[in-house]
Amino acid sequence: MTMTDMSKEYAAALFMLASEEDCCSLVSESLMFIKDAAVENEGYLDLLASPAILLEERLSLIDKAFGELHPYAVSFLKLLCERSYIRYLLDAIDEFSRLMEEASQVLTANVTCAVPLTDKQEAELKKKLEAKFGHPVNICLTVDKAVLGGMIIETDGKQIDASLLRRLGDIKEVISK
């Protein structure tokens, strides 16, 4: 397993745990603090990776330096130290941050309708789009009478055209063949 794969695997496991416990932001803040400390103190990761220092001593150093941070972040650091993967720490933290960004992605759906939607219709549409795309969705409604009926939904470079105008165009195309 490559360093990148290892970092991704450990970061994904931590992210899943933090997500289940609804503490991703707290864990992320703690990981950023740990990352900053590791970058500022160049030899710190080498110290934690050193086989010349007993594992118990290295774990004790982690507790002394980071014991006040979120327990998941501290346990993650200790786990990497125990398994001799401490050199993957910075890459794993970067991967955790990437997963956080991906998970919090909110899509904007530009919806064009012939008539304004009611609050109930908008809420139902939002629920269906969130289920389809797997992300929270903000709806930006536009009324265009040229649509005639139905709607056109554009989000994330994709278009769902369920408009009467398109359907009539499809019928016209079939008839003219």
Stockholm file with secondary structure:
# STOCKHOLM 1.0

chainA/1-177         MTMTDMSKEYAAALFMLASEEDCCSLVSESLMFIKDAAVENEGYLDLLASPAILLEERLSLIDKAFGELHPYAVSFLKLLCERSYIRYLLDAIDEFSRLMEEASQVLTANVTCAVPLTDKQEAELKKKLEAKFGHPVNICLTVDKAVLGGMIIETDGKQIDASLLRRLGDIKEVISK
#=GR chainA/1-177 SS CCHHHHHHHHHHHHHHHHHHTTCHHHHHHHHHHHHHHHHHSTTHHHHHHCTTSCHHHHHHHHHHHHTTSCHHHHHHHHHHHHTTCGGGHHHHHHHHHHHHHHHTCCEEEEEEESSCCCHHHHHHHHHHHHHHHSSCEEEEEEECGGGCSEEEEEETTEEEEEEHHHHHHHHHHHHTC
#=GC SS_cons         CCHHHHHHHHHHHHHHHHHHTTCHHHHHHHHHHHHHHHHHSTTHHHHHHCTTSCHHHHHHHHHHHHTTSCHHHHHHHHHHHHTTCGGGHHHHHHHHHHHHHHHTCCEEEEEEESSCCCHHHHHHHHHHHHHHHSSCEEEEEEECGGGCSEEEEEETTEEEEEEHHHHHHHHHHHHTC
//
